Amino acid sequence: GEGPGRPPEDEPRPMPYARELSVLVEDPRTEVVSALATLLLCFCFAYETVQPQEVVKDVLYVVEATVSAAFTVQYLIRWYTAGLRPTFLFTPFMLIDLLSILPTFLGEAYRPAALWRGGRVL
């Protein structure tokens, strides 16, 4: 609840290093790298549809897992810098990011969900 020295529920709580992390994830260079990584994921998904050799599949899997891990970290940093407010998770940008990383956690059973990754380019 609210009390002396405590921010209201809808305001972000000051988190250690939140300002520095926010500067990092909002840097235009970070955004460009994220956009390129998203395009790389889309390419990997498209290339997997032509049934590449097993070695290529392994490389594509490593690329996909690495980029998805980076996106997950970025997603968590954005939430952290917003004071870990649950309502922030339902903002349009965070929902799009969630849809883009969700296929990695859903696994092969939800392979068609990988198309959601392209939404991150928006």
N, C-alpha and C positions, 0 to 999 in steps of 0.2 A: 504494500500500500504506500500511500504518500505520507511523508513526514518531513520534519525539518532536515534540509540538506539532501533530500532524495528527489530525483526528477520524477514528474508524473509518468505514468505507464506508457503514454504515447510518445514520449520524448526519449531519444537515445541516451543511454547511460554512458558516461565517459569511460572508455576502455583504454587500458595501457597500450601505447603504440598505435592506436587507431588512426591518428592523424597521419603518421608516416606510412602506414599501410594503405590508407586511402589515396594518398598522393601516388603511391606506386601503382595501384590497380587502375587509377583514373588517368595515368600518364598516356598521352596519345601514342607513344611507342608501344606501350603494353596493349592498347586497343588494336593497333595494326598487327602485332604479333598474334593476338587472339583471333583476329579476322583471318589471317593467313593459316593459322592452325585449324580453324573451322573449315576452310576450303580444303585443306589437306585431309581432314577427316571425311569430307564429302567425296573426295577423289578416292580414298581408300575404300569406302563403301561401294562406290561405283565400280572400281576395279575388281572387287571381290565377286561381283555379279558375272564376270567373264570367266570364272573358274580358273584362277591362276595356279601355277605350280605350288606344291606344298611349301617350298622354301619362301616363296613370295607371300603366301598366306601367313607364315610365321612372322615375317617382317611387318606386314600390314597389321597383325595383331599387336605387336610390340608398339608400333607407332600409335595405334588407336588407344591402347591402354595408357601410354605415356601422356598423350595429349588430353585424354579424359581425366587422368589424375591431376594434371595441371589445371584444367577447367574446374575440377572439384575444389581444389585449393583456392582458386580465385573466387569461386562461389562462396565458400566458407569465410574468406577474408572480407568479402563485401558485406556479408551478414554480420560479422564481427564488428566491422567499422560502423555499422548501423546500430550498435549497442545490443546485438543479439535479440532485437525485437521480433517476436513471432509474426507480427503484422507485416514486417518488411519482406518476409518470404513470399507474400502474396502480391507484391508489386509486379507489374507486367514484365519488367526486365528480369527479375529473379525467377519468375515462372518460365520464361523462355529459356533461361540458363538451366533451370532444373530439367526441362524437357530435353535439352541438348545433352545432358550428362546421364540422364536416366537409362538410356539403352545399355550403357556399359554395365550398370548394376543389375539390369533385368536379365542379361545373358542372351543366349541363343534363342530361347523360347519366344522372345519378343524382338527378334531381328528386324521386322518391319518398322519398329519404333526408331530405328537408327536414322530414318529419314527426318526425324525431328531435329537432328543436329544442324541441318541447314537453317533452321529458324534462328540460330544464333547470329547469322550474318545480318539479320534485320537490325 
